[in-house]
Structure formats: C-alpha cells, structure tokens
Amino acid sequence: MGGQLHLVGLTGDGCRIARDGAGGYVVNHAEVDGAWQRVANLPAAYAVCERFNQRDVVPLPRRREQA
C-alpha cells in the first residue's frame, strides 16, 4: 500500500479514512471485515463511507403513480 497510514477522518458510524505513505486515500469500516479499500481522492472516500451506511437501509416500496 505505501507504508504507514495516517488517519484523516473518522465518522460517527465507524468508517475510517486514512492517507497512506504514497499520498493515496484508503477507507475501512469497523463492521466490515477485510482490508482497506483504496479510493481516488478524499471526496470518493466519504462517498464510500456513505455506501457503507446505505447497506443497512431497507428501501421502501415506491408508490405507483396513477394517471
């Protein structure tokens, strides 16, 4: 990965965003086992954290529109 990780952000739900020694960003979530996920930039890191949050959300059925 690029060596040592430096914590950049920590969200309230356990998502960790770090910068590696090569200047890239990586994301890990406390509830998801596995390695850090590499992302393109800091906004992408926060988007990945949002995606982790949405895994727990159950979508509601959509209403049928009547013509």
C-alpha positions in Angstrom: 0.0 0.0 0.0 2.6 2.6 0.6 3.6 2.1 4.2 2.3 3.8 7.2 -1.3 5.1 7.4 -2.3 8.5 8.8 -5.9 8.9 10.0 -7.7 11.7 8.1 -11.3 11.2 9.1 -13.4 9.1 11.4 -17.2 9.1 11.0 -19.7 8.5 13.8 -20.7 5.1 12.4 -17.2 3.6 12.4 -15.9 4.5 8.9 -12.2 5.3 8.9 -10.5 7.3 6.2 -6.7 7.3 6.1 -3.9 8.6 3.8 -1.1 6.2 3.0 2.6 7.0 2.6 2.2 7.2 -1.2 -0.4 10.0 -0.9 -3.5 7.9 -1.7 -6.6 7.5 0.3 -7.9 4.3 1.8 -11.2 3.5 3.6 -12.2 0.9 6.2 -15.3 0.3 8.2 -15.4 -1.1 11.7 -18.2 -3.5 10.9 -16.8 -4.8 7.6 -14.0 -7.3 7.9 -11.2 -7.1 5.4 -8.5 -4.9 4.1 -8.6 -1.2 3.5 -10.3 -0.1 0.2 -8.3 2.3 -2.0 -10.1 5.3 -3.4 -9.2 8.0 -5.9 -9.5 11.1 -3.6 -10.9 12.4 -0.3 -14.5 13.0 -1.7 -14.5 9.5 -3.0 -13.5 8.2 0.4 -16.5 9.9 2.0 -18.8 8.5 -0.7 -17.6 5.0 0.1 -18.4 5.7 3.7 -21.9 6.7 2.7 -22.2 3.5 0.7 -21.3 1.5 3.9 -24.1 3.3 5.7 -26.7 2.6 3.0 -26.1 -1.2 3.3 -28.2 -1.2 6.4 -31.0 0.8 5.0 -34.0 -1.1 3.8 -35.6 0.6 0.7 -39.3 1.4 0.9 -41.6 0.3 -1.9 -42.3 3.0 -4.4 -45.8 4.3 -4.8 -47.4 3.6 -8.2 -48.3 6.8 -9.9 -51.9 7.0 -11.1 -52.6 8.7 -14.4 
